[in-house]
Amino acid sequence: MSWFRRVKDGILTRTEDKTEAPDGMWSKCPECKAAVHQRALAENLYTCPECTYHHRIGSKEYFNILFGEAEMTELFSELMPADPLEFEDTKTYPDRIAASRKKSDLEEAIRVVHSAIGEEEIVVAAMDFRFIGGSMGSVMGERLARSIDYCMEHELPFMIISKSGGARMMEGALSLMQMAKVSGKLALLSARKIPYFSLLTDPTTGGVTASFAMLGDFNIAEPNALIGFAGPRVIKETIGKDLPKGFQRSEFVLEHGFLDFITHRKELRGKIHSLIKMLKLK
């Protein structure tokens, strides 16, 4: 038992000792505020069982959703960022990279894997927002470019799962150059008639949206994902007007013709598998 005193009222109250739940065991849905056990959330592919809100997840979780127990080969993980501009703000760029690696247990903001969905082989590049906001730097661009070359060499479909705050400012113009480089490589992939699927997740913004995220043969999004170039707050301040309800969310973007369809995370594996098989029939 324990005692506590209500100082204001001068009341002494006795309570039974209670065992508190360990930190991180429960998750509160940002949309409907329901409390969901972490195990149940994982079993539901990190979507709320009450309102289907899609929680943000990383590359590891997306690979598990798409490939399950299939063997996976990670590609181009040896490519690491340099510091050509010797950039420094509140930290040096190498220190920021080191801090992000320690915090996220990731080496960079994108990972690439060659595996199979059912019997259909595919190369998937997935971004991680935990690593400097999934920012697009020279390593991301080079890993994507080499992945496209790999797909052309082996005649494999390609998929990018975008989750990014945009260009990595610590690399300046070198970051912005990746938009043109990856877009040019995707044009070569298209000329070879090899499918490219783009999955836009929450959030997909900045230079990623302005380039390769919107160039898919199929542009797909998760429900209610933030998709846009500049954020809603910046746009509102620029034009001085209130924005429409749901502005820059998946459903709004689909309605205005920038997406092909929206898919629940539980249906993603089956959708991609069906699309690959359908395109192989042509």
N, C-alpha and C positions, 0 to 999 in steps of 0.2 A: 504494500500500500504506500501511497505518497500523500503529502499534504500540500496544499497551496492556500495562500491568503489573498482574499480580495481586499486590497488595502483601502480602497475608497469606501467600501461598505463595512469594513471591519469584520468580515465573515470568514471563518476558518472552515474549509471544506475538505473532507476526506474522499479520495477517489481510489479506485482499483488501478493497479499498474496495468498498462496496455503494451503489447508488443507492436511496434510500428513495422509497416511493410518496408522491405529494403528499397532503397532508391532505385528508380528505373524499372520497377516491376510493372507499373501501370503507366499507361499513356492516355492523355486527354485529347480527344479529337478537337482540332481547331475550329471545325465547322459546327458540329452538333453538341460539343462539350461532353460527349459520353466518355466514361472511363473504360478503357479496354486493356485487358491484360496483354503484356508484350508477347506472350506465347500465342495467344489467340490472334493478335495482330499479324504476327509472322505467318501463321497458318492461313490467314486471309490475304496473303501477299501484300501486307502493309496497306490495306484499304480498310476503312472503318466499316464494321459489320452492321452499323446502324444507318449510316447515311452514304456509304460508299466513297467518302472522302479519300483521295489518294495521297498518302504521306510521301514525303520525299525519301527516296532511297538511292543507293549508290550503284556502282558498276557490278560489284559482287552480287548484289541481290538481283539485278536485271539478268546477269548471266545465269544464275540459278533458276530464275523464272523461265527463261527461254530454253535452256539446255538440260535442266534437271541433272540426271546422273551421267549424261554423255561426257565423253572425254573432251577436254578443252586444251588448246595449245595457245599460250599467250604469245603475241607477236610484238616485236620492236620495243620491248621493255628496256632495252639497253640504252635507248635515247634519253638523255637527261639535259635539263636546261643549263645554259651557260649565263654569263653576265656581261654581254658585249658592251652595254652602255654604262657599266659600273654605277647602276642606279641606286640611289639612297633617298628615302624619305624619313619616316620615323625609325626605319630599320634598313640595313643594306638588303639588296635583293637575295644574296645567298643566305642571309640570316632568316629572311622571310620564307624561303624555300625550306630551310631546315626546320623551322617552327611548324610549317604546314605538314611536313612529313611526320613529325613527331605527333602532332595532334590527330591527323587523319589515318596514319599508318598506310599512306599511299606514297608512291614515288612521283606521280604527276597527276594532272587533272583529267587524263583520259587513259583508258586501257583498251587494248584490242585483242580479241580472241577469235580463233578459228575453231568452230565446232559444228554440230549438226542438230537441227530440229527434226526429230524423227529420222527419216532417211535423207533429208535434204541438208547438204552442207552449206554453211554461210559464214561470212566474216562479220563480226559485230564490234563496233567501236563505241564504248560507253563512257560518258563524262561523269565526273564526281564533283559535286558542288562544294564538298567539304574542303577541297584543295584549292585555295585562293579563288573561291567562288566559281569553280569550273572554268576559269578564264582561259581564253584562247591565246596561246603563246607559240613560239617557234617549234617547240617540241610537239604540241598538239597538231600543228599543221603538218609537220614532217611525218608523224606517225600516221596521220590520215592519208597523206600522199603516198606513202609506202604501202599502206593497206590497199589502196586502190590499184597500185601496180601489182600487188600480190593477187588481187581478185582478177585482174586482166590476164595475168600469167596462168592462173589455175581455173579461169572461167567460173568464178564463184560469185553469187550475189553478195551485195554489201549493204550494211545497215549502220547508221549512226544514231545513237541515242543522245540527244542534246539536253543539257542541263547546265546553263552558263549565264554568267553576268556580263559576258562580252569579252572584248579584247583585254589583254593583260598590259596595263599601263607601264609596268616596269620594263617592258621591252619595246615601247614606243612604236615606231613605224614598222619594225620587224614583226610585231604582232599583227598589224593591219594587213601586211603583205600576205598573211596566211589565207585571207579570204579569197584573194585572186588565185593563189596557188592551188588550193583545194578545189575551188570552182572549176579551174582549168582541167584538173585531173578528172573531175566528175564528167566533164564534157567528153573526154576520151573514153571513159567507161560507158557513157551513153552511146557513143559511136560504135562501140563493140557490142551493143545491145545486151549489156549485162545489167540486171536490175539493181536499183539503188533505192532503199527504203529509208525514210527519215522519220524518226519518232521524236516529237517535241514534247518535253515534259516540263514540269514546273520548277524553276522558270527557264525559259529560253529567250534571251534578250541580246541586244547589242549586235556586234559584228557577226556572231554566229547566226542569228536570225536573218541578217542582211545578206547572207551568202549561202553556205552549203546546207543549212537547216531547211531552207525553202526550195531546194533544187531536186527533191526526191521524185522518182517516178510515181511514188505514193508518199504524200505528206500526211502523216498520222499524228494524232495527239492524244494524250491522256485527258480525262475529264477535268475541266476547270483549271487547266494549266495556264500560267501567265506567259503570253507569247507576244513579243513586240520588239521594236528597236530601242526607243527610249521608254522609260517607265511612265506610268500614268501621271504621277505627280509632276514630272518634268513637262509633259505635254500640256497638262492643265495650266501650269504656270506660264507656259509659252503662249498658248492661244487665249488664255484668260476666260475660258468657258468651262462649264461642268461637262464631264464626259458621260456618254451613255452608260446605262447599267450593264455591267458585265464586260465593259470595254477591255480589249486585249486578252480576254479569257478564251479558251479553246472554242466554246460554243459560238462566241461572237465572231471569231476568226473563221470558223467553218461557214457561218451564215454569209460572210462576205467573200467567200470563194477562195480562201488561201489554204484550205485543208481539204483532203479527200474524205476523211472520216475520223471520228473519235472512237477510241476503243477502251473498254475497261481492261485493267491490267490482267484480270483472270482470262480474258479472251485473246491476249496479245500473241501468245505462242501459236494458238490455232490459226489466227488471222495471217501471221507471217508464213506459216507452213502452207496454207491454202494459196496465198499469193504466189509463192515460189512455184508451186505445182501448176497453177494456172498459167503463169508466164512461160513455163517450160513447154507447154502444149502449142505455143505459137510457132 
